[in-house]
Amino acid sequence: MIHVLVADRVPLFRCGIRAALESTPECKVVGEATERAGIIQLLQEQHPDVIVLDAGLLAPDDLFEVTDALRPLACGLVVLTASADEEQLFQYLKLGAAAYESRDITPACLADRVRRVVQKEYLLSRGPGTYLHLSSFGSRSGDSRIHRTGQQQQADRQITTHF
């Protein structure tokens, strides 16, 4: 069973994420949070395998505190964003995000991303139907496989320098 923490500022969106994930037999949402203190409390109490985080939820200082709390738990981070801002993407990568996706992701794709993050894969959305896939994020020994889709090779090379 994959235990998931959902952190989003929009109640209806939190409800939709919960419904999408709990419609799959392997996922269980163990908590919902709307701010830094709630996220940290639930991380400590529930020890989720993955957190699904709204990219716009936390201020930079709060984000650093949350990602510091994630590290000892080996909790994967899936970030959902409404923005195409590459600077935001790089910030989340530096802080350990394993998946970075558009908020218009389908329920099946979200469940797939959560499963793959638990399997220690990086999945970075590059727009509808395209993504950069780096497997084995638990190992930085250079054995990761890079699978490119779309016309994003130059940006992909820039992104992979963070690994």
CORWO-V647533 format. One record per residue. PSI is psi in radians with two decimals (* if undefined). D_LAST is the distance of its C-alpha to the last C-alpha in Angstrom with 2 decimals. Layout:
psi->PSI d_last->D_LAST
psi->PSI d_last->D_LAST
This chain:
psi->2.30 d_last->28.33
psi->2.09 d_last->25.18
psi->2.21 d_last->25.85
psi->2.40 d_last->24.55
psi->2.27 d_last->24.94
psi->2.20 d_last->25.54
psi->1.87 d_last->25.19
psi->2.58 d_last->26.72
psi->-0.28 d_last->29.34
psi->2.03 d_last->31.51
psi->-0.77 d_last->33.78
psi->-0.64 d_last->34.36
psi->-0.72 d_last->30.66
psi->-0.76 d_last->30.13
psi->-0.73 d_last->33.09
psi->-0.70 d_last->31.73
psi->-0.79 d_last->28.36
psi->-0.86 d_last->30.38
psi->-0.74 d_last->32.73
psi->-0.80 d_last->30.07
psi->-0.70 d_last->28.23
psi->-0.11 d_last->31.47
psi->-0.18 d_last->32.93
psi->2.42 d_last->30.76
psi->-0.37 d_last->32.08
psi->-0.10 d_last->28.81
psi->2.44 d_last->27.79
psi->2.16 d_last->29.57
psi->2.10 d_last->29.01
psi->-0.07 d_last->29.72
psi->2.81 d_last->29.88
psi->2.49 d_last->29.60
psi->2.70 d_last->28.87
psi->0.02 d_last->29.42
psi->2.96 d_last->28.22
psi->-0.92 d_last->26.18
psi->-0.71 d_last->28.90
psi->-0.69 d_last->29.43
psi->-0.86 d_last->25.78
psi->-0.73 d_last->25.60
psi->-0.82 d_last->29.01
psi->-0.61 d_last->28.18
psi->-0.79 d_last->24.92
psi->-0.63 d_last->27.12
psi->-0.70 d_last->30.00
psi->-0.36 d_last->28.51
psi->1.03 d_last->25.21
psi->2.78 d_last->23.79
psi->-0.55 d_last->21.20
psi->2.52 d_last->19.73
psi->2.31 d_last->20.39
psi->2.00 d_last->20.98
psi->2.28 d_last->20.82
psi->2.12 d_last->22.52
psi->-0.49 d_last->20.27
psi->0.11 d_last->23.43
psi->-0.72 d_last->24.73
psi->2.49 d_last->23.51
psi->2.75 d_last->23.97
psi->-0.78 d_last->21.04
psi->-0.72 d_last->22.56
psi->-0.65 d_last->23.16
psi->-0.76 d_last->19.64
psi->-0.73 d_last->18.35
psi->-0.73 d_last->21.10
psi->-0.80 d_last->20.32
psi->-0.54 d_last->16.62
psi->-0.64 d_last->17.88
psi->-0.47 d_last->20.41
psi->-0.66 d_last->17.98
psi->-0.90 d_last->16.00
psi->-0.33 d_last->19.02
psi->-0.15 d_last->19.97
psi->0.71 d_last->16.84
psi->2.23 d_last->17.60
psi->2.66 d_last->15.44
psi->2.06 d_last->15.32
psi->2.12 d_last->16.56
psi->2.27 d_last->17.20
psi->2.26 d_last->20.19
psi->2.62 d_last->20.89
psi->-0.02 d_last->23.93
psi->2.66 d_last->22.25
psi->0.35 d_last->20.56
psi->1.94 d_last->19.23
psi->-0.49 d_last->15.87
psi->-0.70 d_last->15.78
psi->-0.73 d_last->16.10
psi->-0.88 d_last->13.28
psi->-0.68 d_last->10.91
psi->-0.81 d_last->12.68
psi->-0.63 d_last->12.22
psi->-0.78 d_last->8.47
psi->-0.52 d_last->8.51
psi->0.01 d_last->11.17
psi->0.22 d_last->9.68
psi->2.37 d_last->11.21
psi->-0.37 d_last->10.99
psi->2.42 d_last->13.43
psi->1.95 d_last->14.62
psi->2.75 d_last->18.10
psi->2.57 d_last->21.33
psi->-0.20 d_last->24.12
psi->0.36 d_last->26.31
psi->2.55 d_last->24.52
psi->2.73 d_last->27.17
psi->-0.73 d_last->27.96
psi->-0.71 d_last->27.25
psi->-0.67 d_last->23.78
psi->-0.81 d_last->22.99
psi->-0.70 d_last->24.25
psi->-0.77 d_last->22.22
psi->-0.73 d_last->18.93
psi->-0.81 d_last->19.96
psi->-0.76 d_last->20.83
psi->-0.56 d_last->17.59
psi->-0.69 d_last->15.52
psi->-0.51 d_last->17.90
psi->0.16 d_last->17.10
psi->0.79 d_last->13.41
psi->2.59 d_last->12.21
psi->2.36 d_last->10.12
psi->1.95 d_last->12.73
psi->1.98 d_last->12.68
psi->2.39 d_last->16.24
psi->0.36 d_last->17.20
psi->3.05 d_last->20.87
psi->2.16 d_last->23.59
psi->0.03 d_last->23.08
psi->2.50 d_last->19.73
psi->2.79 d_last->16.19
psi->2.25 d_last->12.82
psi->2.09 d_last->12.36
psi->2.04 d_last->9.53
psi->2.87 d_last->11.41
psi->0.93 d_last->11.09
psi->-0.22 d_last->8.41
psi->-0.25 d_last->10.55
psi->2.18 d_last->9.76
psi->0.50 d_last->6.97
psi->0.09 d_last->9.89
psi->0.04 d_last->9.16
psi->0.09 d_last->11.54
psi->2.48 d_last->9.75
psi->2.40 d_last->12.06
psi->2.16 d_last->11.54
psi->2.08 d_last->14.70
psi->2.45 d_last->15.71
psi->2.69 d_last->18.79
psi->-2.93 d_last->20.65
psi->0.83 d_last->20.61
psi->0.44 d_last->17.15
psi->-0.72 d_last->15.71
psi->-0.81 d_last->15.43
psi->-0.66 d_last->13.75
psi->-0.76 d_last->11.35
psi->-0.69 d_last->10.44
psi->-0.74 d_last->10.06
psi->-0.79 d_last->7.87
psi->-0.27 d_last->5.40
psi->-0.30 d_last->5.44
psi->-0.14 d_last->3.81
psi->* d_last->0.00
